[in-house]
Amino acid sequence: MVAETATATPAPLLPPLLPALAGMTGLQALVALALFAPGVLAPRLGIDPAGLGLFTTTGFAVGMAASLYGGVLAGRLGPFRIASLCAVAVAAAMLCAMTGGSAAGLLAAGVAIGLACGPETPASAAILGRLVREADRPMVFSVRQTGNQIGAIAGSLALPLLAVALDPRAGYAVIAMLALACIPVFERLRPVYDPLTRNAAAGFGLGTAVQLLHGDPALRRMALAALPYSASQLTLNGFFVVFAVTELGLPHVSAGVALAAGQAGGLVGRLGWGVVASRWMAPRRLVGLLGLGMAAASILVGWAGAALPFPLLTLATFLFGLTASGWNGVFVAEVARLAPAGRIGEATGAVMVGGFAGLIAGPILLVAAAAVSDLATGYVAVGLLAALSGLSLLKDKR
């Protein structure tokens, strides 16, 4: 008897992960650098808080809408073609910002930066989710999310020096040139990686996103959790200096040092939580616990910040950043795990609408709390919402 041997068709070899990871991390760093630039340069350009609010609110509102289409565009055009278009949008935003601190210039810059920050996370999730093993997904997505901290730190250090040494607008020009220089890099990667994700549905918008989330309770809980989690992140990164100076009585420089500790915590968290989720704890459980952690830190800073000695306050902001700025990578990795087959980019875009909503609602809640009571009350309120979301995720057994 001769045994028949079936010849299995070998699985197609995938291109290497590292170039795609480096490219998408660089894209996020570029977008973050541009997003934070007006705030860093505001003192020398005479941009008031209302102008900054117009820029950021417009950017996040447009980004929320653009996020819905990030996954499907990655399927139609490819993730690195999306990266090139995001780089073009960054350059356009900086050129608009160079026109001055007028409302029209900041509004146009906000629209352009929203077109960059909206699609980049769904596009990166689509390609990285295709390339990475499930066991490595939390660590890889956490590494990718460090781009935000890299861009923020680079801008905080370099842009003031350029403003003093050359001209306040020189920082905008440098970012625009850097964005244009990234396009050939993204286009070189495009033929290798873009064909892997060209399988998106014909259309994807608000209605489709609602249907996707409505049909999947686990993804719906993630979308709802993204709102207070993002709001917590913004209360630290966007409002802490004002809170520390006006309500905690810290000198401006000391408030900046405390915030720097929070930023450092965010960078450590984005890498460290990826290691934890890859080796010791299920990402779903970790994401829920991070909600409780950021809630505790937010409430501690709000209720007891004025009574804490400066070293302890700095430790509290580090822990605040460790949780409220460190959750993103593990969170996106968990969304990728929960997403229907072939729809990682679309699911990420739908869920991150909740994140953008939090970036818009967070400042509104804090300003309202300050008008009625004080910013400390706002920190406590956001912390309580994060705690509720964390508990909701911990109950999810999927």
Secondary structure, DSSP 8 states (H G I E B T S, - for coil): ----------------HHHHHHHHHHHHHHHHHHHHHHHHHHHHHT--HHHHHHHHHHHHHHHHHHHHHHHHHHHHT-HHHHHHHHHHHHHHHHHHHTT-S-HHHHHHHHHHHHHHHHHHHHHHHHHHHHHS-GGGHHHHHHHHHHHHHHHHHHHHHHHHHHHHHT-TTHHHHHHHHHHHHHHHHHHHHHHHHGGGG----S---HHHHHHHHHT-HHHHHHHHHHHHHHHHHHHHHHHHHHHHHHTS---HHHHHHHHHHHHHHHHHHHHHHHHHHHHTS-HHHHHHHHHHHHHHHHHHHHHHGGGS-HHHHHHHHHHHHHHHTT-HHHHHHHHHHHS-TT-HHHHHHHHHHHHHHHHHHHHHHHHHHHHHS-HHHHHHHHHHHHHHHHHHHHH---
